[in-house]
Amino acid sequence: MMGVLARLDDFRGLSRFTTWAYKFALLEASTKARRMAWRHRELPRPPEDWLAMADPDGRLDRCVELELAGEDPDAHLPGLRAHLAGCLACREEHQSLRALVEGEAG
């Protein structure tokens, strides 16, 4: 009931008020039930497995190793540079990995 009252300004009058309130209450209830169902669940894999899944074949690791060794990653890993240019998530992971490795080496 409080949710309906809080969203009363959203009612535009395109349907009967009772229809709008019923749909709103149904949506609110289903959202809360879904959140409650997931509240105490745990991921089935340990965190180190999730890190391996982000770069399963180790291409980013190899790219950073090649860069720090002064070699051209494109010669060994064709297409990776183009992918990093277009994929923000992978580019950020590459930059973070490189900063981490440079910090450990320096």
N, C-alpha and C positions, 0 to 999 in steps of 0.2 A: 504493500500500500504506500509506503514511504517513497519507493522508487517512482511510482506513478505520480505522486504529488510533486516530487522533485523535478520531473520531466513534463509537467503540465504545460509549460510554455511551448513545448514541441508539438502539441496537438494543433493541427492545422484545420480541422473541421472537414476533411475530405471523406470521413466516414462517421458513423455514430460514435459517440464518446465511449460507450461500453465496448464496442468492437476494438477500438484503438487501445483501451485500457487492458482488455483481455490479451491481445497480441503482445503488448508491452510486458505484461506480467508473465506470460508464457516464455517469452524470450529471456527475461531476467532469470526466471527459475531454471531454464535449461542451461544458461551460462553458469550460474552458480553451481548447479549439479555437476557440470563438466569440470569445473575448477576443483570442486571437492574430490572428485574421483581421481584426479592427478596429484593432489596435494602431497601425499606421503609416499609417492612412488619414487623408486631410485632407478638410475640408468643401469642396465645389466652389465656394462663393461667398465673396467677400471679406467681412470683418466689417461694412463699411458697408452691404452689402446686407441683412444680417441685422437691422440696426437698422431699416431701412426696412420690413422684413417685419413687425416687431412692431406697427407702426402705419401700415399701407400707405396710408391715405387722409389721414393727418396730423391726425386728429380730436383727439388729445391735445395736439398742438402748438397747434392753434387754440384749444382749451379754455384752456390756460395763458395764451395771448396775451389772450384775452377777460377772464380773471380779473384779470390784471395791469393791464388797461386799465380795470378797474372795471365791466365789462359783465357781464350775466347769460349764462353759457354755455348755459343751458337754452333761451333764446330762439333761439339760432343752431344748437345741436346737441341737438335733442330726444332724450331717452333716454340720453344719455351719462352723466349723473349717476347714474341708476339702475343703469347697467352698472358704473360705478366702485364703487358701494356693494356690489355683489355679486361683483365679480371682484377678488380680491386682487392678482393679477399686474398688471392694468391700473392699479389704485389705487396700487400701489407705483411703477410707472413714471411715473404722473402726478405723484406727490409728488416723486420724484427729479428729473423734468424741471422742475417748478416751482422746486425748491430751486436747481437749476443756473442757471436763467434769472434768478432773484432774485439769486443770487450774482454773476452777470455784470453785472447792472444796478446793483447796490449797491456 
